[in-house]
Amino acid sequence: MKIDSLKLVCFSPTGTSKTIIQGIARGIDHSTVELIDSTTPQARVETLETSANELLIVAVPVYMGRVPALLTEWLQAIRAHDTPAVSVVVYGNRVYDDALIELNDMLAQRGCRPIAGAAFIGEHSFSSAGTPTAEGRPDAADLHHAEAFGREIREKLDIIPSVDRIPGVAIPGCRPYRGDSKLWTVEFIAVNDACTQCGVCAEGCPTGAIDPEEGYSTNVEKCITCCACIKHCPAHARTMRPGLVRDASVRLSTLYQERKEPEYFV
């Protein structure tokens, strides 16, 4: 079947989901590509609408084995019209549990026709130099897999005669979904004197939890522990303070050192 354009949608506080979805797009190799980065609050104001002649690819990180609760309302407002769709989740080398089937179900419920799904690995948001987990991923091998997945999607589209003939795709997972998509409410970020109040942390925060006029202040109720502000701080002024999140980073680094590989379902 003929696709007029690719519509890439990602939520990517630390850049891993965005890197993966762009790799998939390279494999599909379509001349018309639109990237919608839904990371900031402003980007999630408008409802996403798609048609049957577009291919929608949605990539999100896995939080506690689920689709981030922050995205649920926006994703459930998508208006799709028999749109072929691909679900992609990116997890930090632990497990992706039911996040992929949950995302696939969300898209199907909004009028999409799922044709493929995949789980890729990205550096864990809690990873640091002292407690690395999936450090540097997605790496070159992961991007090779992403492009190969894209080529398989293109090949599947080439043999489908029309949108009403899209075959189903088997996605692993359980219903009802396991786990809780709600995250910890915890004050875990320390800001030292190296902070220059440059505003990079506030600009990149996916929930608007950091006051742009006062970079030392983080709204704990809004924070989703994505650690984007720590990873993107040019002065390295933001770190994890001792407590729940730092302890979790140690456990992850200790227990999940064995490299996991991407999985895709076409």
Wavefront OBJ file of the C-alpha trace (Angstrom):
o trace
v 0.000 0.000 0.000
v 1.111 3.549 -0.728
v 2.062 5.817 2.164
v 2.274 9.542 1.434
v 4.302 10.439 4.525
v 5.783 9.313 7.826
v 4.601 10.947 11.025
v 7.103 10.367 13.822
v 5.940 11.081 17.373
v 8.292 10.776 20.324
v 8.485 11.626 23.999
v 12.185 11.835 24.694
v 13.460 13.790 27.724
v 17.021 12.423 27.399
v 17.009 11.883 23.624
v 16.965 8.079 23.446
v 13.439 7.619 22.034
v 14.066 10.351 19.484
v 17.312 8.722 18.340
v 15.607 5.350 17.899
v 12.596 6.680 15.983
v 14.874 8.592 13.616
v 16.853 5.395 13.003
v 13.644 3.548 12.137
v 12.704 6.337 9.726
v 16.064 6.010 7.964
v 15.327 2.327 7.403
v 11.902 3.080 5.929
v 13.549 5.710 3.724
v 10.506 7.819 2.805
v 10.924 11.228 1.190
v 8.358 12.976 3.417
v 8.916 12.792 7.180
v 7.364 14.899 9.943
v 8.827 14.729 13.454
v 6.588 15.671 16.385
v 8.578 15.857 19.614
v 5.990 15.766 22.418
v 8.529 16.142 25.226
v 7.651 19.658 26.388
v 4.252 20.638 27.841
v 3.684 23.113 24.992
v 4.061 20.313 22.437
v 1.209 18.373 24.037
v -1.361 21.154 23.820
v -2.685 20.322 20.353
v -4.441 17.042 19.575
v -2.658 14.782 17.114
v -4.674 13.856 14.015
v -3.625 11.367 11.330
v -5.067 9.845 8.167
v -5.049 6.505 6.360
v -2.352 7.588 3.921
v 0.206 8.321 6.642
v 2.348 5.926 8.646
v 2.352 6.871 12.321
v 5.284 5.767 14.482
v 5.109 6.519 18.210
v 8.123 6.053 20.499
v 8.017 6.512 24.275
v 10.267 5.551 27.197
v 9.192 2.876 29.658
v 8.482 4.095 33.193
v 7.970 1.375 35.809
v 7.127 -1.107 33.041
v 4.376 1.108 31.617
v 3.703 3.980 29.251
v 4.418 7.183 31.227
v 1.229 8.331 32.962
v 2.077 11.874 31.888
v 1.358 10.895 28.245
v -1.829 8.911 28.746
v -4.312 11.757 28.318
v -2.566 13.132 25.227
v -2.207 9.733 23.559
v -5.826 8.853 24.295
v -6.934 12.036 22.530
v -5.310 11.083 19.191
v -7.725 11.238 16.261
v -6.685 8.622 13.740
v -8.568 7.445 10.677
v -7.454 3.897 9.807
v -3.847 5.037 10.168
v -1.162 2.321 9.907
v 0.793 2.591 13.166
v 3.975 1.319 14.788
v 4.459 1.236 18.566
v 7.982 1.620 19.949
v 9.106 1.622 23.578
v 12.591 2.346 24.880
v 13.676 0.916 28.226
v 16.787 1.085 30.376
v 18.000 -2.531 30.101
v 15.742 -3.788 32.911
v 12.348 -4.897 31.507
v 9.665 -3.328 29.362
v 6.889 -5.409 30.952
v 3.529 -4.372 29.427
v 4.500 -0.941 28.074
v 4.572 -2.078 24.440
v 1.197 -3.805 24.447
v -0.261 -0.847 26.362
v 0.973 1.630 23.735
v -0.223 -0.639 20.931
v -3.682 -0.856 22.539
v -3.857 2.922 22.979
v -3.176 3.507 19.294
v -5.664 0.840 18.203
v -8.366 2.360 20.414
v -7.831 5.761 18.779
v -8.437 4.519 15.238
v -4.979 3.263 14.248
v -4.226 -0.014 12.479
v -1.151 -1.461 14.272
v 1.286 -3.123 11.874
v 4.424 -3.537 14.013
v 5.947 -2.959 17.433
v 9.400 -2.895 18.977
v 11.261 -2.551 22.262
v 14.679 -0.903 22.169
v 17.229 -0.128 24.861
v 18.380 3.326 25.889
v 20.635 4.511 28.681
v 18.620 4.376 31.898
v 17.551 7.771 33.184
v 19.156 6.931 36.555
v 22.462 5.959 34.921
v 25.507 8.003 35.906
v 29.283 7.764 35.612
v 29.429 6.047 38.992
v 26.405 3.785 38.500
v 26.087 3.151 34.733
v 23.143 1.221 33.292
v 23.019 0.765 29.506
v 25.526 3.595 29.250
v 25.782 5.139 25.787
v 22.774 3.343 24.369
v 21.322 3.436 21.821
v 24.705 2.708 20.261
v 25.722 1.879 16.694
v 24.425 -1.682 16.982
v 21.055 -0.461 18.273
v 20.737 1.971 15.386
v 21.581 -0.821 12.954
v 18.653 -2.751 14.456
v 16.424 0.325 14.207
v 17.160 0.729 10.509
v 16.631 -2.998 9.911
v 13.265 -2.745 11.684
v 12.380 0.186 9.444
v 13.184 -1.853 6.348
v 10.945 -4.685 7.580
v 8.104 -2.206 8.090
v 8.570 -0.909 4.541
v 8.593 -4.449 3.136
v 5.375 -5.254 5.005
v 3.697 -2.122 3.671
v 4.770 -3.037 0.131
v 2.840 -6.313 0.205
v -0.336 -4.975 1.858
v -2.880 -4.114 -0.863
v -4.928 -1.609 1.180
v -5.422 -0.289 4.695
v -8.411 -2.563 5.311
v -6.184 -5.567 4.601
v -3.573 -4.822 7.285
v -2.962 -8.072 9.187
v -2.779 -8.041 12.970
v 0.514 -8.073 14.835
v 1.184 -10.163 17.944
v 2.601 -7.997 20.741
v 3.789 -9.642 23.992
v 2.375 -8.547 27.319
v -0.472 -8.975 29.777
v -3.938 -7.503 30.136
v -4.735 -6.091 32.626
v -1.351 -4.384 32.560
v 1.011 -5.082 35.413
v 2.563 -2.412 37.586
v 1.670 1.212 38.200
v 2.414 3.965 35.715
v 2.496 6.587 38.459
v 5.998 7.547 39.557
v 7.631 8.412 42.822
v 7.078 11.823 44.346
v 10.493 12.453 45.834
v 12.930 15.312 46.193
v 16.146 13.836 44.839
v 17.983 16.573 42.921
v 20.809 18.551 44.453
v 21.969 21.797 42.820
v 25.442 23.079 43.658
v 27.147 26.443 43.311
v 28.253 25.684 39.748
v 24.714 26.509 38.562
v 24.791 29.572 36.290
v 20.991 29.916 35.965
v 21.362 29.339 32.199
v 17.850 27.902 31.927
v 18.755 24.745 29.980
v 17.188 22.534 32.654
v 13.908 24.467 32.691
v 13.686 24.568 28.904
v 14.095 20.797 28.574
v 11.908 19.717 31.501
v 8.972 17.667 30.142
v 6.599 18.763 32.902
v 7.614 22.367 33.552
v 8.795 21.343 37.017
v 11.740 23.759 37.042
v 11.208 27.486 37.496
v 12.982 29.233 34.566
v 13.636 32.254 36.789
v 14.991 30.178 39.663
v 16.830 27.084 38.443
v 17.562 25.908 41.964
v 13.887 25.159 42.500
v 12.192 21.936 41.310
v 8.487 21.212 41.831
v 8.516 17.719 43.333
v 4.847 17.146 42.514
v 5.494 17.713 38.787
v 8.881 15.951 38.551
v 8.804 12.554 36.782
v 12.386 11.570 37.724
v 13.466 11.524 34.069
v 16.820 13.103 35.068
v 16.954 15.135 31.847
v 17.942 18.196 33.868
v 20.898 16.312 35.366
v 22.087 14.878 32.049
v 21.725 18.134 30.087
v 23.179 20.590 32.605
v 26.194 22.180 30.860
v 27.802 23.080 34.200
v 27.189 19.634 35.767
v 25.579 21.476 38.657
v 22.669 19.058 39.152
v 23.231 15.670 40.798
v 21.314 12.992 42.688
v 21.251 13.500 46.419
v 21.410 10.442 48.719
v 18.073 8.664 48.976
v 15.524 6.607 47.084
v 16.542 7.451 43.514
v 20.288 7.152 44.066
v 19.751 3.803 45.815
v 17.715 2.644 42.813
v 20.515 3.715 40.451
v 22.947 1.537 42.406
v 20.610 -1.466 42.257
v 20.032 -1.072 38.535
v 23.732 -0.765 37.809
v 24.443 -3.854 39.896
v 21.620 -6.105 38.703
v 21.217 -5.169 35.031
v 24.703 -5.123 33.558
v 24.077 -7.917 31.035
v 23.370 -6.378 27.647
v 19.851 -6.815 26.317
v 19.056 -6.541 22.635
v 16.161 -4.930 20.762
v 13.058 -6.989 20.018
v 10.657 -6.270 17.193
v 7.406 -7.713 16.029
v 6.210 -7.314 12.426
l 1 2 3 4 5 6 7 8 9 10 11 12 13 14 15 16 17 18 19 20 21 22 23 24 25 26 27 28 29 30 31 32 33 34 35 36 37 38 39 40 41 42 43 44 45 46 47 48 49 50 51 52 53 54 55 56 57 58 59 60 61 62 63 64 65 66 67 68 69 70 71 72 73 74 75 76 77 78 79 80 81 82 83 84 85 86 87 88 89 90 91 92 93 94 95 96 97 98 99 100 101 102 103 104 105 106 107 108 109 110 111 112 113 114 115 116 117 118 119 120 121 122 123 124 125 126 127 128 129 130 131 132 133 134 135 136 137 138 139 140 141 142 143 144 145 146 147 148 149 150 151 152 153 154 155 156 157 158 159 160 161 162 163 164 165 166 167 168 169 170 171 172 173 174 175 176 177 178 179 180 181 182 183 184 185 186 187 188 189 190 191 192 193 194 195 196 197 198 199 200 201 202 203 204 205 206 207 208 209 210 211 212 213 214 215 216 217 218 219 220 221 222 223 224 225 226 227 228 229 230 231 232 233 234 235 236 237 238 239 240 241 242 243 244 245 246 247 248 249 250 251 252 253 254 255 256 257 258 259 260 261 262 263 264 265 266
